[in-house]
Amino acid sequence: MGKYVRYSDEQKEAANSVRISEILDREGEKYKKWGRSFCWLRHDSVVFSGSKWFRHSEREGGRAIGFCKKFFGMKFQEAMEYLLDFRPEMRTGANDNRDVKSESIAPREEERDKAEDGQVKECAELILPPENETMKSAYRYLIKERHLDPEVVSFFAREKSMYEDASWHGVVFLGKDGDGKVRNAHVRGTRDEYGKFRMTCEGSDSNYGFGHVGSGNLLYAFEAPIDLLSFVSYRRGWKNDSYVALNGVSGNAVFRFLEEHENITGVVLCLDNDEAGERASMRIAKELREKGVNDVRRLCSIRKDWNEDLSYIHAHVSETIAEERAKEGMNGMDAVHSMVVEEGGNAWNQSLC
């Protein structure tokens, strides 16, 4: 085993105090201002402020030493040498303070250093992006590019369940608790320059998701807010039921919803029509039954997800057909629903998990 270098507490604190932006600048990485924090564009679930960072997808975070180890594959000593380059004044007399450890002592020292990375597990405060004065970019994206029903989009905007970010005009989807308090915020980029940017805001609680509370006894669960909005764009009378977006495939938001709304007796899992969606649906269904919920169903889109169904119709079905369906008494998105069924060859697949 090679020599192990002991660093003073002052040196470790100096290394941990290096701003995450300094590290990303040196590595040529791009990031974006996000409210009072920043987000890393390559790892869009990572947000940071000063020397602190948090990764929402894994619910973990820390300071500069841990950042270098987690994302750049550095060992502790490598991270220290790298970070002290930003604080050269802390190298003064460093050689006098370094003690070489024997093989029997070094592993214990390394374990101690792991606890000094400044790791944290949760963010206490939810940080929301600043709200834009209008929703022009959000409406354009959701209606023109994702083909959502304008009335559905307007409804959720009026309910203050989503808004447009003032910094760079992404759509912010809000998850609220039973008292209406915002507990989760998930963002979707609307501009080509950011690609398929998605981010869960710092301090969000995964137990709450964007959705709607109805008076009926069914809860429909989706992987993402746009899937949810696409689905209700097909349905007339959709407001009677309840809906929640999971921001992934964890069932936490479903379980919390059931705790806060005792009228719900059945759950319809509308996750993506792929292997991951199928596995997650089976897992969540099993957990629901263990909690006493016996009415659990799986409802699949014809294509991978509900927005792909909606987008396919807009791309392949002529306005003439839509007009003919309207004459038959199918108004608005009901005509689209009918065409989705015909184009897919079968109605949506609803089955028990």
N, C-alpha and C positions, 0 to 999 in steps of 0.2 A: 504494500500500500504506500502511496506517495505521501509526501509531507502535507500535514494539515496546518493551516495558518489560523491562529487565533486573532480575531479583530476586537478592538476595544468597543465598549458600549457606545462611545461617541462616534466611532466609525460606522457602526451598524445603523445608528440613527441617521447619520449623514447620508448613507446609501439609501435608506428607506425614505428619505425626504425628497429624493429626486422626483420631479414632476413626471407623470406618465407621458405628457405631451413632449417632454424633452427626449424621452426614449423613442417615441414614435417618429419624431422629427429626424433623429439620427438614422433610424432604420428606413426612412423614406415612406412611411405609412401615412395614409390619409385618415383624417377624422373630422368631425363636424360639431359645431357648437350646438348644444341641446339644453335649452333652459339655462340653469345654473351649472350644468355639467357639459361633458363632451361625449360623443359616441364614436367608436372605432369602426370605420366603414368595412374593413375586411372581416371583423368579427362583430356583427351588428348587434349582438346581445351584450356587448361589453360597453359599459359607461365608466367614465372616470372624472375626477375632479382633484386637482393638485396631485398628490402622490398616492391617492386612494383610488381603487378600481373595484368594480363589481360585475360579475358575469351572471346575467339572469337565467340563462339556459341551464346552468348547473348550480345556481344559488350559492355562489362562492365569491370571495373577493379578498382584498388585502392591500398591501402597499407595494413599493417599487421592487423589493427583492423577490417577493412572491410572483410579481408580474413577469419578471425576467425568467424565472424558473418555469412558470406555467406556459408561457407563450413562445419563448425562444429557446427552451430546452437547456437552460444553463443549470449547472450545479451551484450550490451555495457560494463556493469560493469564486467561481467564474462570475457570478452575478455581482459579488462584492467588488471585484477588480473592475468590472465593466462600469458599475455605478459610481465608483470613486473617481473615475475619469471625469465625471461631471463636477466633482468636489475635490480638486487636486490639493486644496489647502489641508484636507484631512489626511493626506499622505505624509505630511511632515512628521518625521520621527517615527513613521509607521514601522520601519524595520526593527526599531528598538522595542516595539510593543508586541511583536509577533513571536509566539512561542510555538515550537514544533512539538506536536503531540505524538506519542507513541501509538502503535496500531491498536492497542487495547483501550486507549483513552479516546482516540479520534471518533469512533462511532458514537460514543455518548455525547461528545461535543456537537456532532452533526445533528443528533436528535434535538439537542437544546436549540440549535440554530433554526430548526424547522418551526419551532414555536415563536421565533422572533421575526418571521416573515411578515407579521402584521396581518394574518389572515382573519377575515370576518365572515360570518355566515349569512347575515341578513342586513338589510338597510331599513332603518327605523322610519324614515320619512319619505312619503311618496312625492316625487318631484315631477310636476306636470309641465309640459312645454307651454310657452306663452300662446294665448289664443289670438288668432287673426280676427280682424274686424268683419271679414266676409268669409264665405265658403266657396268662392268662385272656382278655385283650383280643385277643391275636393269634389264639388258637384260635377265638374268636367270629367274628372277621372272616374268617379263612380258610375255616372250615367252614360257618358260617351264611350269610355274605354272598357268598363266592366259591364255595361248594358243593364244596370239595375233599374228597377221601376222608380221613376222620379218621386212618386208619392211615398214610397217606402223610405227613400233617402231623406226626404223632407220630414217625415214623421220622426225618425230617430234624431235628426238635427234639432227639431223643436223640443224633443224630450231631453235635450242636453246630454245625450248618450254618446255623441261624437261631435268633434269640431275640427277646424283647420288650424294647424300650427302656424304661428306668425313668422317663425324663423326661416323655414324653407318649404312650407305649405304641404306637409304630409297630413294624412287623416289620422286623428287621434280617437281611438275607440275606448270608451270608459266602461269599467266594470264597477258596479255599485253593490253595497250590502242592502239588507232588508230595510234599513232606515234611509236609504238614498245617498249615503256617503260614498264618495268615490274611493275605491280601494285598489283599483288596477287600471293601468293605462297602457294600451298597445298601439303602436304607430305603424302605418303603412305608407311608404313613399309614393308620390304621385308623379314624379318627373323622371324622364328617361335617364338623366345624368346620374341618378342614384340607383338605377337598376331595380331589382326586386327588394328594396330595402325594407326590413322589418325590425322592430325593436320594442321590447317591453321596458317601460320607463323605470328608472331607479326607484326602489322602494315599493314596487307593486307587490300585491299579495295574490299568488296564483290560485287562491281559493275562490276568487271572484272573477267573472268574465262578462264581457259585453253581451247584452241580451235584452229580453223583454219579459215582463211578468204579466201573464194573462189570468183569467178567472177559471179556465178549464183545468183538467187534472193531468194533462200531458206536458212533458218537458222534452223539447227537441235539442240535441246537443251536436255541435259542429266543431271542426278543428279550428276554423278561423272566422273572423267577423264577416268577411266578404262572402264566404260560403253561406253563412246564416242569412245575409241580406239577399243573396241570390235565390235561396229557397223560398223565402217569404214573398219574393217578387212574383213567384208562380201562383201563389195561393190567394184566393179571396176569403175573407173572414179569418185571416191568419191571427189577428190580434187576440182571439179567444184563448189560444194556447200560449205556452211559455217557451222561451228559447235562450240558449246560452252558448257562447263561443269559448272553447277551452284554451285557445292559443297554443295548440299542440295536441298531444294525445293523452295527457294526464286527466284522470277523472275527478280531480280535486274540486273543480268548480261545480260539477254535477252533485257531488256529495254535500257541499255547502248549501247549494240551492235547495236541496231536499230538506235540509235542517231548518231553513228559514221559511219554507213554504209548505205547510203540512197538507195543503190541498192536492199536491202532486202525488198521484198513485202509479203513474206509468212513465217510462223513459224511452224515447226513440233515439237511437244512436245513429247519427247521420254523418259519420266520419268518412274520409276519402275512400273511394272505391279502388283500393290497392291493398297490397299485402300488409303494409304497416297499419292501415286503417282497420283491416279485418282483425289483426292480432289485438290491437288496442280495444276494439269493440268487444271481443270475447273476454278480455281481461276485465274491462269495466263492468260488463254484464255479470260476470261471476261475483265481483265485489258488491254489486247492487243487490244480487239475490242473497248474499250473505248478510246484508243489512236489512233484509225483509222486503225488498222491492221485487215482486214476481212478474209484473208486466214490463218486460224489457224487450224491445224490438230493434232490429237493424234495418235501416232504410238507405239504400244505395242510389247514387246518381247513375246515369247510364254511362257517362264517361268518368274520368278520374274524380272530378268534384262537381259541385253544383254550378259553379260559375262557368266551367267548361261546357256544361249542357246549355246554359243560357247563351253563351257566346257563340256556340255552334249554330244555334237557331238564327241568331242575328246575322251570321255570316253566310248561311246556306238557304234560308227560306225567304222567298220573295215577299214584298209588301202585298202583292195581289192575293196570296194565300191568306195572309193575316186579315186582309179586308174581307175575304170570303167567310172566314171564321167569325168575324165580328158580326156579319149579317146573320149568322146562325145563332146569334145571341151570346157569343163568347166575347166578353169585353176585356180590353187591356191584356194583362198577362195571362189570363185564362186561355186565350188563343195560343199563346206561346207554349203553355203547358201541354196543350193538346198536340202541338207540333213536335215537342220533345218526345212524346210517347211514340208518335208515328215514325219519326226519324230513327229512333233507337230500336224499333221493332218490337219492343215490349214496354209495359208500364214499369215505373220504378219498382225495384225489387224490395218488398217489405217482408221480412221474415224474422222469426225468433232467433236470437243469438244462441 
